[in-house]
Amino acid sequence: MNNSSPRSQILLNRFQQRQQQAVVSEPVVEGRLVRMVGLTLEAVGCQSEIGASCDIVTPNGHHIEAEVVGFSDEKTYLMTMGESRGLVPNARVIPSGHTSHVKVGNGLLGRVIDGRGQPLDDKGPIQYDAEVSLVGKDINPLSREPIKQQLDVGVAAINAMLSVGRGQRMGLFAGTGVGKSVLLGMMTKYTNADITVVGLIGERGREVKEFVQDILGPDGMKRAVVVAAPSDAPPLIRLHGAMLATSIAEHFRDQGKQVLLLMDSLSRFAQAQREIGLSISEPPATKGYPPSVFAKLPQLVERAGNGDANQGSITAFYTVLTEGDDTNDPIADAARGILDGHIVLSRKLAEQGHFPAIDIEASVSRVMPSVVSQEHMQSMQAIKQLYSIYQQNRDLINVGAYQPGSDALIDLSIRLHNEINKFLKQGMNDSVNMAESSRQLQLLANELNMNQPVISS
């Protein structure tokens, strides 16, 4: 047969084309499980990248999903996504080659899912539109739109005294039992946003149903997505739950939506990473927290905020648990440095029946000067100063040691104290919009100015 014939040349060309199109996959090299200590599994004989999933197969055919969290020499460290019961020495470890990606889409609206994206609400399968990375994508800081528009959260004390802008990242700092979850629920219902994404990370399991039924309700759920990874979930699922909620918010922001992201709590996210870090022998750095915790926090928080000119925004509220009401806790201190402001809830105010128990002295919104008028800022500063003067002299006033007439500003703070407190209080079932909040602030400032013409700010 002549190789130079037209027929032979056609066959040769087809063979070369098929050869180029053929994808030869490398054989999967399995490993075996050699050690399990605490939450960490050690495998030898296989190699896989950080964040990739592996399938662990027990002798009885039971499959357990795990993720690679570290390696050392010939050992690969893994952590299970669920229950590790049933694992035995020398169980097969099969790398899947899949890294952490999640499915997103409009079908998530009105749904409650777990940290792996599986539905928890018995409403059937979810219709997805796209698949995105769990760890998000980097955003050039110069391409982000600046924060210029105020966001109405429906809480007078925040709208007037701690004004929030679209695309801002705020922290809600509180100890246990002072009303942070209730305040978060109020903002969920009353904030003016297109989409609400709620991440319930590491909190009590019973709160999930209460939040969905009592706080969000049927109307609120129509435009909301809830990601629930309660405290009994493995640390890897809690970590993924926070990242999943952020990925969902990013997807809607890329569609031009104004997204409200509420995460309860950032502290539980940090604790999950601490459990993982310590399990793979990472040395503790600050009060038992390894360095990876302080690297993960900004990686999560920086994903929120404004997109470019053609995208929407993610306004995020992260609750931060201050253990023992210590606002200098390492996580609280780190969060203050990477967030655009913080709202501190006071146990003393909560015990007095003051709700929301916002300590306006200790709270600040870093973008407030950019989203409100100069007149609004001056009124806020004057009222805040008067409130602070009363708090500084509270003990003297209560025991009768202060003599009226000794200081004009203290006298004024005493005279207007009840009105300021009334302005800062709000029922949990009441909504005060931005216009009403500004009107009440201005009325209070006018009354202050009538009693005392000049207050230095």
Protein Blocks (a to p, Z undefined) as FASTA:
>chain_A
ZZkbmklmmmmmmmmmmmmmpccdddddddddfbdehjbccdehiacdehiacddddfko
pacddddfbdehjbccdddfbdfehiaehiacddehiacdddddjklgopacdfkopafk
lnopaddfbdcdfklpaddfklpccdfbdcdehiaklmmmmcccehiacdddddehiopm
mmmmmmmmmpccfbdcdddehiafklmmmmmmmmnommlmmmcccddddfkbcfklmmmm
mmmmmmmmmmmmmnopacddddddfklmmmmmmmmmmmnopacfbgoiafklmmmmmmmm
mmgccddfkbccdddddddddehhiakbfklmmmmmmmgbdcdddfklmmnopacfbdfk
lgccfklmmmccfklmmmmmmmmmmmmmmmmmmmmmmnopacghkamklmmmmmmmmmmm
mmmgccfkbccdfklmmmmmmmmmmmmmmmmmbacZZ
